[in-house]
Amino acid sequence: MTDLFEPLSFKRGPAMKNRFALAPLTNCQSHPDGTLSQEEYDWLVMRARGGFGMVMTAAAFTDQVGKGFNGQVGIHDDKCIEGLSRLAAAIKAEGSVATTQLHHAGTRAEQKVTGLPPIAPSDDPQTGARGMTEGEVEAMIEGFIAAAERAERAGFDGVELHGAHTYILCGFLSAEANKRTDRYGGSLDNRARPIRTIIDGIRARCRKDFNLGLRLSVESMGMDTADIRTLCQQLMQEDQLDYLDLSLWDVFKEPVAEAFKGRPLVSWFTDLDRGSTRLGVAGQVRSAATARACLDAGADIAFIGRAAIVNHDFPERSRRDADFAMPALPIAREQLAGEGISPLFMDYLGTFPGFLAA
C-alpha cells in the first residue's frame, strides 16, 4: 500500500512531497480586474504551510468572455503576472508544487459579469450562449496556451486545464452540448481536439519540465462515461500530460450509467494502463482514512476540497493522527476565520446550504 506521505514524482516538473493536493476551489476573493488580492494570497499560502504537496489556485480565467464569476482570479492579461509571481514564489518556498488552473466558463459566463454575450461550442437556448465560429474556437485555444505561458513567467511549476463541470472544454467534449459539424464536433476525437491542441501548444511553447494536468468530469455534466474512459486511456498513452484529475463528486460512488454499475466509479479509471501519467481523484475526501482509501484503490493523488477549507493543515493533522477527519458541518464562522477564510470567501460559503453555522 502506498503511504500518503510517500513523495510522488512526475515525468515533468518537481515531485510532490506527499499525496495531498489542494483542489482548485472557488473563493471569490480576487480584484474586479482579475488581479490577485491579499486575501486570496493568504488563503493559498496558508494551505502550503499546512503541508499540501501541491497547492492549486482557483480556476483562473483565460479570457474576459470566459470569466465565470465575480471575484475570480485572472490569468488573461500580463497585468495578472505580478501578483501571481508573488503567490507562486511563496507556495514553492513552503515546499509545495505551485499550480494554477486555467479556465473558460463557456455557457456559465454571465454577461452581467463579463460585459459580453456568452459563447459556447454550439447555440445554447437555455443560457442564450451563441455557438462559436471556427476563428473563435482557435482564439479560445490560443487563450489557454498564452495563459500557460503567463503561468510559466510567473514562476508556477505547471498548470491544470479545467475540462470539467460543463465549462467550455467540457462543453466541447459533450455530445449533448456540442452539435458542431466541423473539425471540432461529431466524433470523440473531434470533440477532444481543442484539449489536444491546447496540450500540444503548451508543450511547444513552455519549458520542457513544465507540469501539465487536466481535470475531467467522468459522468453527468453531459459526459458519457465510456467516452471519457476512452479519452483518458488515449491521453495516458499519448504521454503529454503529467496527471489527470478526475472530479467524481464522491470517489467511491457507484456509476450512474447502467453499463458501469456493480463496482465503484473510480475503479473504471484506476485500471487503465497509465504509463507515466499520474491519476488524481476528488470527491468527498474529508478524512485521512478516505485519502488512504483513494491510494489503496489505485489513485496517486487525493485532491482535498472542503476539508482543506475547514482545516488548512489537513495533511499535517493526518500525519499526526491516522484517524483525523474534517469536523462535521455546519462550521462556525469564527472557526473559519482562524483558518484564513476572509469575509468575502465566507459569504460565498454561505451560499452552500448547511456549510456555515447560523
C-alpha positions in Angstrom: 0.0 0.0 0.0 1.3 3.5 -0.9 1.7 5.8 2.0 0.1 9.2 2.0 3.4 10.8 2.8 5.4 9.0 0.2 6.7 11.5 -2.4 5.3 11.4 -5.9 7.4 12.2 -9.0 6.1 13.4 -12.3 7.6 13.0 -15.8 7.9 16.8 -15.9 8.3 19.2 -13.0 9.1 18.8 -9.3 7.9 15.9 -7.2 5.1 16.3 -4.6 6.4 15.7 -1.1 3.2 13.8 -0.3 -0.1 12.7 -1.9 -2.3 15.6 -0.8 -3.2 18.2 -3.4 -5.3 21.3 -2.7 -8.3 21.1 -5.1 -8.9 24.3 -7.2 -11.5 26.0 -5.0 -13.7 29.0 -6.0 -13.3 31.6 -3.3 -14.4 34.9 -4.9 -11.7 37.0 -3.3 -9.7 38.5 -6.2 -10.0 42.1 -7.5 -12.6 43.0 -10.2 -9.9 43.2 -12.9 -8.7 39.6 -12.0 -5.5 40.6 -10.3 -4.7 38.6 -7.1 -5.9 40.0 -3.8 -4.0 39.8 -0.5 -6.9 37.6 0.9 -6.5 35.1 -1.9 -2.7 35.1 -1.5 -3.1 34.5 2.3 -5.6 31.7 1.9 -3.5 29.7 -0.6 -0.1 30.2 1.2 -1.7 29.1 4.5 -2.5 25.8 2.8 1.1 25.4 1.5 2.2 26.0 5.1 -0.3 23.3 6.2 1.6 20.7 4.3 -0.1 20.2 1.0 2.2 18.6 -1.6 0.5 20.6 -4.4 -1.3 23.9 -4.0 -3.5 24.9 -6.9 -5.2 28.2 -7.4 -8.9 28.6 -8.0 -9.9 28.4 -11.7 -8.2 31.4 -13.4 -10.0 32.8 -16.4 -8.1 32.9 -19.6 -10.3 35.4 -21.5 -12.7 38.1 -20.4 -15.6 36.4 -22.2 -14.8 33.3 -20.2 -14.9 34.9 -16.7 -17.3 32.8 -14.7 -18.0 34.8 -11.5 -17.2 38.0 -9.7 -14.0 37.8 -7.6 -12.4 35.3 -10.0 -8.7 35.4 -10.3 -7.4 36.1 -13.8 -4.5 35.0 -16.0 -5.9 36.5 -19.2 -3.6 39.5 -19.2 0.0 40.4 -18.3 -1.2 42.7 -15.5 -2.0 39.5 -13.6 1.6 38.2 -13.6 2.9 40.4 -10.7 0.5 39.1 -8.1 0.7 35.5 -9.4 4.5 35.7 -9.2 4.4 36.6 -5.6 2.0 33.8 -4.9 4.0 31.1 -6.8 7.2 32.0 -5.0 5.5 31.8 -1.6 3.9 28.4 -2.3 7.2 27.0 -3.5 9.0 28.4 -0.5 6.9 26.2 1.7 7.9 23.1 -0.3 4.7 22.7 -2.3 4.3 22.3 -6.0 2.7 25.6 -7.3 0.0 25.1 -9.9 -2.7 27.3 -11.4 -5.9 26.1 -13.0 -6.8 27.5 -16.5 -10.5 28.1 -17.1 -13.1 29.4 -19.5 -16.7 29.3 -18.3 -18.4 29.0 -21.7 -22.2 28.8 -21.2 -21.7 29.6 -17.5 -20.1 33.0 -18.2 -22.8 35.5 -17.5 -23.0 38.8 -19.4 -23.5 40.7 -16.2 -20.1 39.5 -15.1 -18.1 39.7 -18.3 -19.9 42.5 -20.1 -20.0 40.3 -23.2 -22.6 37.8 -24.6 -21.6 34.2 -23.6 -20.2 31.8 -26.2 -20.3 28.0 -26.4 -19.4 25.1 -28.7 -23.0 25.4 -30.1 -26.0 27.6 -29.6 -27.4 27.0 -26.2 -31.1 28.2 -25.9 -31.1 27.6 -22.1 -28.3 30.2 -21.4 -28.6 32.2 -24.6 -24.9 31.4 -25.4 -24.0 31.7 -29.1 -22.2 28.9 -31.0 -18.6 29.9 -31.7 -17.1 30.4 -35.1 -14.0 28.3 -36.0 -12.0 31.5 -35.5 -13.4 32.0 -32.1 -12.5 28.4 -31.2 -9.0 29.0 -32.3 -8.8 32.2 -30.3 -10.1 30.3 -27.2 -7.4 27.7 -27.7 -4.8 30.4 -28.0 -6.1 32.0 -24.8 -5.3 28.8 -22.9 -1.9 28.5 -24.3 -1.0 32.1 -23.7 -2.3 31.8 -20.1 0.0 28.8 -19.6 2.9 31.0 -20.8 2.0 33.6 -18.3 1.9 31.0 -15.5 5.4 29.9 -16.5 6.6 33.5 -16.5 5.0 33.9 -13.0 7.1 31.0 -11.7 4.4 28.3 -11.4 5.6 24.7 -11.7 2.7 23.9 -14.0 -0.9 24.4 -14.9 -4.1 22.3 -14.9 -6.7 22.6 -17.7 -10.3 22.8 -16.5 -12.1 20.3 -18.7 -14.9 19.5 -16.3 -18.2 20.8 -14.8 -19.8 22.0 -18.1 -17.3 24.7 -18.7 -16.1 25.3 -22.2 -13.7 22.4 -22.7 -16.2 20.1 -21.1 -18.8 21.5 -23.4 -16.8 20.6 -26.4 -16.4 17.0 -25.1 -20.2 16.7 -24.6 -22.1 15.1 -27.5 -25.2 16.7 -25.9 -23.8 20.3 -25.9 -21.6 20.1 -28.9 -23.6 19.9 -32.1 -20.9 21.1 -34.4 -20.3 19.6 -37.8 -16.8 20.9 -38.4 -13.5 19.5 -37.1 -14.5 20.4 -33.5 -17.7 18.3 -33.4 -19.0 14.8 -34.1 -16.5 12.1 -33.2 -14.8 11.9 -29.8 -11.5 12.8 -31.5 -13.0 15.9 -32.9 -14.7 16.9 -29.7 -11.4 16.4 -27.8 -9.5 18.4 -30.5 -9.5 21.7 -28.5 -8.0 19.9 -25.5 -5.3 18.2 -27.5 -4.5 21.3 -29.4 -4.0 23.2 -26.2 -1.8 20.4 -24.8 0.3 20.5 -27.9 0.6 24.3 -27.8 1.7 24.3 -24.2 4.2 21.6 -24.8 5.6 23.5 -27.8 5.7 26.9 -26.1 6.5 26.2 -22.4 9.7 24.8 -21.0 10.4 21.0 -21.2 9.8 20.4 -17.5 6.5 22.3 -17.2 4.0 20.2 -15.3 0.6 19.8 -17.1 -2.6 18.3 -15.8 -6.3 18.0 -16.9 -9.4 18.0 -14.8 -12.3 16.0 -16.2 -15.8 15.1 -15.2 -16.5 11.4 -15.9 -20.3 11.3 -15.7 -23.2 13.6 -15.7 -22.3 17.2 -16.9 -23.1 16.0 -20.4 -20.3 13.4 -20.2 -20.6 9.8 -21.4 -18.5 7.6 -19.0 -17.5 5.3 -21.9 -16.2 8.3 -23.9 -14.3 9.7 -21.0 -12.7 6.4 -20.1 -11.6 6.0 -23.7 -10.2 9.6 -23.8 -8.4 9.0 -20.5 -6.7 5.9 -21.9 -5.8 7.7 -25.1 -4.3 10.7 -23.2 -2.3 8.4 -21.0 -0.9 6.6 -24.0 0.0 9.9 -25.7 2.1 10.8 -22.6 1.8 14.5 -22.9 0.0 15.0 -19.6 1.7 14.6 -16.2 -1.6 13.8 -14.4 -5.3 13.5 -14.8 -7.6 15.0 -12.1 -10.9 13.2 -12.0 -13.8 15.1 -10.5 -16.0 12.3 -9.2 -18.2 14.2 -6.6 -17.8 11.1 -4.4 -14.8 9.0 -5.1 -16.4 5.7 -4.1 -19.9 6.2 -5.5 -21.4 3.7 -7.9 -21.6 4.9 -11.5 -24.8 6.4 -12.9 -24.6 4.6 -16.2 -26.1 1.2 -16.1 -23.2 -0.4 -18.1 -20.8 0.6 -15.4 -22.7 -0.3 -12.3 -21.6 -3.0 -9.9 -18.2 -1.5 -8.9 -17.0 1.9 -7.7 -16.8 4.6 -10.4 -13.1 5.2 -9.6 -12.2 1.6 -10.4 -13.1 2.2 -14.1 -10.2 4.6 -14.3 -7.6 3.2 -11.9 -7.5 0.0 -14.0 -6.3 1.9 -17.1 -2.8 1.5 -18.5 -1.3 4.8 -17.2 2.3 4.7 -18.4 3.9 7.7 -16.7 0.6 9.7 -16.3 -0.4 10.1 -12.7 -4.0 9.8 -11.6 -5.7 12.1 -9.0 -9.2 11.8 -7.7 -11.6 14.3 -6.0 -14.9 13.9 -4.3 -15.9 13.7 -0.6 -12.3 13.1 0.6 -12.7 14.5 4.1 -10.6 12.2 6.3 -7.2 10.7 6.5 -8.8 7.2 6.1 -10.6 8.2 2.9 -7.4 9.7 1.5 -5.7 6.4 2.2 -8.5 4.5 0.6 -8.1 6.6 -2.6 -4.5 5.4 -2.8 -5.4 1.8 -1.9 -7.9 1.9 -4.8 -5.1 2.8 -7.2 -5.1 6.6 -7.3 -1.8 8.5 -7.0 -3.1 11.8 -5.6 -6.0 12.7 -3.3 -7.4 16.2 -4.1 -8.8 17.8 -1.0 -11.7 20.4 -1.2 -14.0 21.2 1.6 -11.7 19.6 4.2 -8.9 22.0 3.2 -11.2 25.0 3.7 -12.0 23.9 7.3 -8.5 22.7 8.1 -5.7 24.5 6.4 -3.3 21.9 7.8 -5.3 18.8 6.8 -2.1 17.0 5.7 -0.2 17.7 8.9 -3.2 16.7 11.0 -3.5 13.5 9.0 0.2 12.8 9.6 -0.2 13.2 13.4 -3.5 11.3 13.6 -4.3 8.5 11.2 -8.0 8.8 12.2 -8.2 12.5 11.6 -11.4 13.7 9.9 -12.9 17.1 9.0 -15.3 18.3 11.6 -19.0 17.8 10.8 -20.9 20.6 9.2 -22.0 23.3 9.9 -18.9 25.2 10.8 -18.8 28.3 12.9 -17.7 31.5 11.2 -15.2 32.1 14.0 -13.5 28.8 13.3 -13.2 29.5 9.6 -11.8 33.0 10.3 -9.0 31.2 12.1 -8.4 29.1 9.0 -7.7 32.2 6.9 -11.1 32.5 5.4 -11.9 36.1 4.6 -15.4 37.7 4.8 -15.7 37.5 1.0 -14.9 33.8 1.0 -17.2 33.3 4.0 -20.1 35.0 2.1 -19.5 32.6 -0.8 -19.5 29.6 1.5 -22.8 30.9 2.9 -24.5 30.1 -0.4 -24.0 26.4 0.2 -26.8 25.1 2.5 -25.6 23.8 5.8 -22.0 24.8 5.4 -22.0 27.7 7.9 -23.5 27.6 11.4 -26.3 30.1 11.8 
